[in-house]
Amino acid sequence: MSKALSDLKLGEKATITSITAPLPIKQRFMDMGLVKGSQVAIEKLAPLGNPIQISLKGYSLCIRKEDAKYILIA
């Protein structure tokens, strides 16, 4: 069973298996490099847990926790 990127804890790493977002959001994720097979890690969490900072492909990216729920990982 897949879990969402939003379920990862600080410092954990995972691989993106799919993106279940509506097409405009999915396209934006793909433009930012969030594609199937990408390795991601949680770098930082905001004090209230939103947004989350992730690292992938040698750079850092902040996304909203509710958007991270669309990104399924293994």
Backbone torsions as a table, in degrees:
resi	resn	phi	psi	omega
1	MET	NA	131.7	-179.3
2	SER	-78.0	152.2	171.9
3	LYS	-123.3	166.3	-175.2
4	ALA	-91.0	155.5	176.6
5	LEU	-57.1	-33.2	-179.8
6	SER	-65.5	-15.5	179.8
7	ASP	-85.8	-12.5	-179.1
8	LEU	-69.1	150.0	176.6
9	LYS	-96.9	165.0	179.6
10	LEU	-54.3	128.0	178.2
11	GLY	88.9	-13.0	-179.5
12	GLU	-76.4	151.2	179.4
13	LYS	-120.9	154.5	179.4
14	ALA	-159.6	172.6	177.5
15	THR	-116.5	134.1	178.6
16	ILE	-70.2	128.2	178.3
17	THR	-104.0	-31.4	176.3
18	SER	-168.1	165.6	177.0
19	ILE	-126.6	123.0	-174.3
20	THR	-104.1	12.5	-176.3
21	ALA	-71.1	157.9	170.9
22	PRO	-57.9	154.2	-171.8
23	LEU	-50.1	-46.6	-179.5
24	PRO	-61.3	-39.2	179.3
25	ILE	-71.8	-42.0	178.7
26	LYS	-60.0	-43.1	179.1
27	GLN	-62.5	-41.1	178.9
28	ARG	-64.3	-43.2	176.1
29	PHE	-57.8	-45.7	-179.2
30	MET	-63.3	-38.2	176.9
31	ASP	-62.0	-30.7	-179.7
32	MET	-88.3	0.6	177.7
33	GLY	95.8	3.5	178.3
34	LEU	-84.8	90.4	-177.6
35	VAL	-128.8	161.7	179.3
36	LYS	-54.4	132.6	179.5
37	GLY	94.8	-12.4	179.4
38	SER	-71.1	139.7	174.3
39	GLN	-85.8	132.5	178.0
40	VAL	-130.9	153.8	176.4
41	ALA	-141.4	147.3	176.5
42	ILE	-84.8	119.5	-179.6
43	GLU	-94.2	-46.1	-176.6
44	LYS	-147.3	152.9	173.2
45	LEU	-122.7	135.9	175.7
46	ALA	-65.2	158.8	-177.0
47	PRO	-50.7	-36.5	178.7
48	LEU	-99.0	10.3	177.0
49	GLY	86.0	5.2	-177.3
50	ASN	-146.0	122.9	2.8
51	PRO	-81.6	179.7	175.3
52	ILE	-115.8	144.4	177.9
53	GLN	-103.2	125.1	-179.9
54	ILE	-118.4	158.3	173.1
55	SER	-117.7	140.9	175.6
56	LEU	-159.3	143.5	175.7
57	LYS	50.6	34.6	175.2
58	GLY	84.1	10.2	176.6
59	TYR	-139.7	167.3	179.9
60	SER	-107.4	149.5	-176.9
61	LEU	-146.0	137.2	175.4
62	CYS	-106.5	131.2	176.6
63	ILE	-134.7	156.0	178.2
64	ARG	-69.9	145.5	-179.7
65	LYS	-61.1	-37.6	179.8
66	GLU	-67.4	-27.6	174.5
67	ASP	-77.2	-32.5	179.2
68	ALA	-64.5	-20.9	178.4
69	LYS	-67.4	-20.8	178.4
70	TYR	-78.5	-15.8	-174.9
71	ILE	-97.3	112.0	-178.7
72	LEU	-92.0	141.2	-173.9
73	ILE	-131.2	165.6	174.2
74	ALA	-132.4	NA	NA
